[in-house]
Amino acid sequence: MKWYNSIFTKVTILFAFALVGLGAFSFYSIQTQTANEHLELQRKYNQFIITINQIIRYGGDIALIDEYLKELNFKIVNNPKIQQDLLAELNPDFNGITAKFLHDNDIVYILVQTPQKITLYRDSFRESLHNSYILTFVAFCVVLFLYILIIKALIPLRSLRKAVQHFDQDHINASCIVAQNDEIGELSLEFDNAFRKIEALNQSRQLFLRAIMHELKTPITKGRIVAEMIENAIQQKRLISVFQRLNHLIDDFAKIEEMSSNNYHLSKDTYPFAQILQRVFENLLIDTTTRDFPIDCPDVSVDVYVDFDIFCLAIKNLIDNALKYKTHGKVIIQIEDDQIAVKNLAQPFPRPIEEYFLPFFKNDKNPQSKGLGLGLYIIKNTIERQGLQLLYAYEEGYHIFRIKGAILSHET
């Protein structure tokens, strides 16, 4: 899985945007609040200066000004730098009483000058920005806490995924229960219940199939023994071949079951295609020496890289279907470049070929339709399981099934 498809990545990106957005909003809010407070303080202290000037105009002395400023929570301080800055803005030749204020960071100073002395006052008021900083800090902590909480809640998903992967790899005894009282914990419990049910179904299916195959093998073996006692050589040979085919059918059934349950392990190697056909003809009980041999075989030497058993099973089913449903003529097996083709003359399929590849598909309109409807499904799965490709075409009255990817070399 790509990293950008991970839910952890998406949650991280979401919270990263949330933090960036919160930071931008907090910065803008604090800057706006600071500008508004500075403007308000400017108006406020301008009014203080106007009041002090009115006190001076109406004959008030320095004691009255000192009392007024102390009522406003101003205190006398000694700050030579601020005092020097304010004095630089005043007229040194002025002999009356004058006042000036300076806003330095979050502190406001008012300097009152008389011919006798210079007094510097400082306001004890502080801007309320620290509340904004605290709120911003708390908001950041809440977002981070929620992020950690969500990631911590999602981490068990990785354990759940590994448990499902182990189950898929036949480690069916692995538990996937997450000790968590939320939806993920409930999901893990449901997965675990499903695993246990699937495990029980697999065991019952395997027991059932083994019992069936055992029960079938027993009468076949007994029938084979009885056939050996028949004195007529021709009848004996026919009966033995019938029991052999039944035995091969049971073996094929076992392989199909293993493939359907993903328990079949491929064993691919190089084989002559003629050897494949020989095994197929033996399983189909077809005598290749008779004049009315119903199959037209290729006269080329071809090597194929396949799993011998299930490739024989696929070719056998292809030829068996072609023989069963052909209208006339022979079944043709051809080598077409890098493809193995099986052809037979017959009417076109009444439905799309994709439907015939489905399991248990049966054409009820066709009176020749027999069996469980697994033929083409088995062929397709056994071919694709080996990494090969099954192609189909209907050309000039022929049904043509082509197997692509099996041929290694070919000599005419």
For each residue, the residues with C-beta under 8 A, 3 or more apart:
1: 5 6
2: 5 6
3: 6 9
4: 9
5: 1 2 9
6: 1 2 3 9 10
7: 10 11 154 157
8: 11 12 151 154
9: 3 4 5 6 12 13
10: 6 7 13 14
11: 7 8 14 15 147 150 151 154
12: 8 9 15 16 147 151
13: 9 10 16 17
14: 10 11 17 18
15: 11 12 18 19 143 146 147
16: 12 13 19 20
17: 13 14 20 21
18: 14 15 21 22 143
19: 15 16 22 23 140 143 144
20: 16 17 23 24
21: 17 18 24 25
22: 18 19 25 26 136 139 140 143
23: 19 20 26 27 140
24: 20 21 27 28
25: 21 22 28 29
26: 22 23 29 30 132 136 139
27: 23 24 30 31
28: 24 25 31 32
29: 25 26 32 33 132
30: 26 27 33 34 129 132 133 136
31: 27 28 34 35
32: 28 29 35 36
33: 29 30 36 37 129 132
34: 30 31 37 38 127 129
35: 31 32 38 39
36: 32 33 39 40
37: 33 34 40 41 127 128 129
38: 34 35 41 42 103
39: 35 36 42 43
40: 36 37 43 44
41: 37 38 44 45 103 108
42: 38 39 45 46 103
43: 39 40 46 47
44: 40 41 47 48
45: 41 42 48 49 101 103 108 110
46: 42 43 49 50 101
47: 43 44 50 51
48: 44 45 51 52 69 72 101 110
49: 45 46 52 53 99 100 101 110
50: 46 47 53 54
51: 47 48 54 55 68
52: 48 49 55 56 65 68 69 99 110 112
53: 49 50 56 57 99
54: 50 51 57 58
55: 51 52 58 60 64 65 68
56: 52 53 60 65 96 97 98 99
57: 53 54
58: 54 55
59:
60: 55 56 64 65
61: 64 65 97
62: 65 66 97 112 114 119
63: 66 67
64: 55 60 61 67 68
65: 52 55 56 60 61 62 68 69 97 99 112
66: 62 63 69 70 112 119
67: 63 64 70 71
68: 51 52 55 64 65 71 72
69: 48 52 65 66 72 74 110 112 121
70: 66 67 73 74 75
71: 67 68
72: 48 68 69 123
73: 70 123 124 125
74: 69 70 110 121 122 123 124
75: 70 121 122 124
76: 119 120 121 122
77: 109 120 121 122
78: 83 120
79: 82 83 109 120 122
80: 83 84
81: 84 85
82: 79 85 86 102 104 109 111 120
83: 78 79 80 86 87 111 118 120
84: 80 81 87 88
85: 81 82 88 89 102
86: 82 83 89 90 100 102 109 111 120
87: 83 84 90 92 111 113 118
88: 84 85
89: 85 86 100
90: 86 87 94 98 100 111 113
91: 94 98
92: 87
93:
94: 90 91 98 113
95: 115
96: 56 114 115
97: 56 61 62 65 112 113 114
98: 56 90 91 94 112 113
99: 49 52 53 56 65 110 111 112 113
100: 49 86 89 90 110 111 113
101: 45 46 48 49 108 109 110 111
102: 82 85 86 108 109 111
103: 38 41 42 45 107 108 109
104: 82 107 108 109
105:
106: 126 127 129
107: 103 104 122 123
108: 41 45 101 102 103 104 122 123 125
109: 77 79 82 86 101 102 103 104 120 121 122 123
110: 45 48 49 52 69 74 99 100 101 120 121 123
111: 82 83 86 87 90 99 100 101 102 118 119 120 121
112: 52 62 65 66 69 97 98 99 118 119 121
113: 87 90 94 97 98 99 100 118 119
114: 62 96 97 117 118
115: 95 96
116:
117: 114
118: 83 87 111 112 113 114
119: 62 66 76 111 112 113
120: 76 77 78 79 82 83 86 109 110 111
121: 69 74 75 76 77 109 110 111 112
122: 74 75 76 77 79 107 108 109
123: 72 73 74 107 108 109 110
124: 73 74 75
125: 73 108
126: 106 130
127: 34 37 106 130
128: 37 131 132
129: 30 33 34 37 106 132 133
130: 126 127 133 134
131: 128 134 135
132: 26 29 30 33 128 129 135 136
133: 30 129 130 136 137
134: 130 131 137 138
135: 131 132 138 139
136: 22 26 30 132 133 139 140
137: 133 134 140 141
138: 134 135 141 142
139: 22 26 135 136 142 143
140: 19 22 23 136 137 143 144
141: 137 138 144 145
142: 138 139 145 146
143: 15 18 19 22 139 140 146 147
144: 19 140 141 147 148
145: 141 142 148 149
146: 15 142 143 149 150
147: 11 12 15 143 144 150 151
148: 144 145 151 152
149: 145 146 152 153
150: 11 146 147 153 154
151: 8 11 12 147 148 154 155
152: 148 149 155
153: 149 150 156 180 182 184
154: 7 8 11 150 151 157 184
155: 151 152 158 159
156: 153 159 160 178 180 184 185 188
157: 7 154 160 161 184
158: 155 161 162
159: 155 156 162 163 176 178
160: 156 157 163 164 176 178 184 187 188 191
161: 157 158 164 165
162: 158 159 165 166
163: 159 160 166 167 174 175 176 188 191
164: 160 161 167 168 176 191
165: 161 162 168 169
166: 162 163 169 171 174
167: 163 164 170 171 172 174 176 195 198
168: 164 165
169: 165 166
170: 167 262 263
171: 166 167 174
172: 167 195 198 199 202
173: 199
174: 163 166 167 171 195
175: 163 192
176: 159 160 163 164 167 188 191 192 195
177: 185 188 189 192
178: 156 159 160 184 185 188
179: 185
180: 153 156 184 185 188
181: 185
182: 153 185 186
183: 186 187
184: 153 154 156 157 160 178 180 187 188
185: 156 177 178 179 180 181 182 188 189
186: 182 183 189 190
187: 160 183 184 190 191
188: 156 160 163 176 177 178 180 184 185 191 192
189: 177 185 186 192 193
190: 186 187 193 194
191: 160 163 164 176 187 188 194 195
192: 175 176 177 188 189 195 196
193: 189 190 196 197
194: 190 191 197 198
195: 167 172 174 176 191 192 198 199
196: 192 193 199 200
197: 193 194 200 201
198: 167 172 194 195 201 202
199: 172 173 195 196 202 203
200: 196 197 203 204
201: 197 198 204 205
202: 172 198 199 205 206 261
203: 199 200 206 207
204: 200 201 207 208
205: 201 202 208 209 261
206: 202 203 209 210
207: 203 204 210 211
208: 204 205 211 212
209: 205 206 212 213 254 257
210: 206 207 213 214
211: 207 208 214 215
212: 208 209 215 216
213: 209 210 216 217 250 253 254
214: 210 211 217 218
215: 211 212 218 219
216: 212 213 219 220 246 250
217: 213 214 220 221 247 250
218: 214 215 221 222
219: 215 216 222 223
220: 216 217 223 224 243 246 247 250
221: 217 218 224 225
222: 218 219 225 226
223: 219 220 226 227 239 243
224: 220 221 227 228 240 243 244 247
225: 221 222 228 229
226: 222 223 229 230
227: 223 224 230 236 239 240 243
228: 224 225 236 240
229: 225 226
230: 226 227 235 236 239
231: 236
232: 235 236
233: 236 237
234: 237 238
235: 230 232 238 239
236: 227 228 230 231 232 233 239 240
237: 233 234 240 241
238: 234 235 241 242
239: 223 227 230 235 236 242 243
240: 224 227 228 236 237 243 244
241: 237 238 244 245 285
242: 238 239 245 246 285
243: 220 223 224 227 239 240 246 247
244: 224 240 241 247 248 282 285
245: 241 242 248 249 283 284 285
246: 216 220 242 243 249 250
247: 217 220 224 243 244 250 251
248: 244 245 251 252 283
249: 245 246 252 253
250: 213 216 217 220 246 247 253 254
251: 247 248 254 255
252: 248 249 255 256 313 316
253: 213 249 250 256 257
254: 209 213 250 251 257 258
255: 251 252 258 259 264 309 310 313
256: 252 253 259 260 313 374 378
257: 209 253 254 260 261
258: 254 255 261 263 264
259: 255 256 262 263 264 310 381 382 385
260: 256 257 381
261: 202 205 257 258
262: 170 259
263: 170 258 259
264: 255 258 259 310 385
265:
266: 307 310 385 386
267: 307 308
268: 305 306 307 386
269: 305 306 307 308
270: 303 304 305 408
271: 275 276 303 304 306 308
272: 275 276 301 302 303 304
273: 276 277 298 301 302 303 304 335 340 407
274: 277 278 301 302
275: 271 272 278 279
276: 271 272 273 279 280 304 306 308 311 312 315
277: 273 274 280 281 297 315 333
278: 274 275 281 282
279: 275 276 282 283 308 312
280: 276 277 283 284 312 315 316 319
281: 277 278 284 286 288 295
282: 244 278 279 285
283: 245 248 279 280 312 316
284: 245 280 281 316 319 320 323
285: 241 242 244 245 282
286: 281 293 294 295
287: 290 293
288: 281 293
289: 293
290: 287 293
291:
292:
293: 286 287 288 289 290
294: 286 323 330 331
295: 281 286 319 323 330 331 332 333
296: 330 331 332 333
297: 277 333
298: 273 302 333 334 335
299:
300: 335 410 411 412
301: 272 273 274 410 411
302: 272 273 274 298 335 340 407 409 410 411
303: 270 271 272 273 407 408 409 410
304: 270 271 272 273 276 311 340 406 407 408
305: 268 269 270 406 408
306: 268 269 271 276 310 311 386 388 406
307: 266 267 268 269 310 311 386
308: 267 269 271 276 279 311 312
309: 255 312 313
310: 255 259 264 266 306 307 313 314 382 385 386
311: 276 304 306 307 308 314 315 382 386 406
312: 276 279 280 283 308 309 315 316
313: 252 255 256 309 310 316 317 378 382
314: 310 311 317 318 378 379 382 383 403
315: 276 277 280 311 312 318 319 340 342
316: 252 280 283 284 312 313 319 320
317: 313 314 320 321 375 376 378 379 382
318: 314 315 321 322 342 379 401
319: 280 284 295 315 316 322 323 331 333 342
320: 284 316 317 323 324 375
321: 317 318 324 325 375 376 379
322: 318 319 325 326 331 342 343 344 399
323: 284 294 295 319 320 326 331 344
324: 320 321 368 370
325: 321 322 344 346 368 399
326: 322 323 329 331 344 345 346
327: 345 346 347
328: 345
329: 326 344 345
330: 294 295 296
331: 294 295 296 319 322 323 326 342 343 344
332: 295 296 341 342 343 344 398
333: 277 295 296 297 298 319 340 341 342 343
334: 298 340 341 343
335: 273 298 300 302 339 340 341 407 410
336: 339 340 341 402
337:
338: 404 405 407
339: 335 336 391 402 403 404 407
340: 273 302 304 315 333 334 335 336 402 403 406 407
341: 332 333 334 335 336 400 401 402 403
342: 315 318 319 322 331 332 333 400 401 402
343: 322 331 332 333 334 398 399 400 401
344: 322 323 325 326 329 331 332 398 399
345: 326 327 328 329 397 398 399
346: 325 326 327 397 399
347: 327
348: 394 399
349: 352 353 356 363 394 399
350: 363 365 366
351: 355 356 363
352: 349 355
353: 349 356 357 392
354: 357 358
355: 351 352 358 361
356: 349 351 353 361 363 376
357: 353 354 361 376 377 380
358: 354 355 361 377
359: 373 374 377
360: 372 373 374 377
361: 355 356 357 358 373 376 377
362: 369 371 372 373
363: 349 350 351 356 366 369
364: 369
365: 350
366: 350 363 369
367:
368: 324 325
369: 362 363 364 366 373
370: 324
371: 362 374 375
372: 360 362
373: 359 360 361 362 369 377
374: 256 359 360 371 377 378
375: 317 320 321 371 378 379
376: 317 321 356 357 361 379 380
377: 357 358 359 360 361 373 374 380 381
378: 256 313 314 317 374 375 381 382
379: 314 317 318 321 375 376 382 383 390 401
380: 357 376 377 383 384 390
381: 259 260 377 378 384 385
382: 259 310 311 313 314 317 378 379 385 386
383: 314 379 380 386 388 389 390 403
384: 380 381 387 388 389 390
385: 259 264 266 310 381 382
386: 266 268 306 307 310 311 382 383 406
387: 384 405
388: 306 383 384 403 404 405 406
389: 383 384 403 404 405
390: 379 380 383 384 401 402 403 404
391: 339 401 402 403 404
392: 353 399 400 401 402
393: 400 402
394: 348 349 398 399 400
395: 398 400
396:
397: 345 346
398: 332 343 344 345 394 395
399: 322 325 343 344 345 346 348 349 392 394
400: 341 342 343 392 393 394 395
401: 318 341 342 343 379 390 391 392
402: 336 339 340 341 342 390 391 392 393
403: 314 339 340 341 383 388 389 390 391 406
404: 338 339 388 389 390 391
405: 338 387 388 389
406: 304 305 306 311 340 386 388 403
407: 273 302 303 304 335 338 339 340 410
408: 270 303 304 305
409: 302 303
410: 300 301 302 303 335 407
411: 300 301 302
412: 300
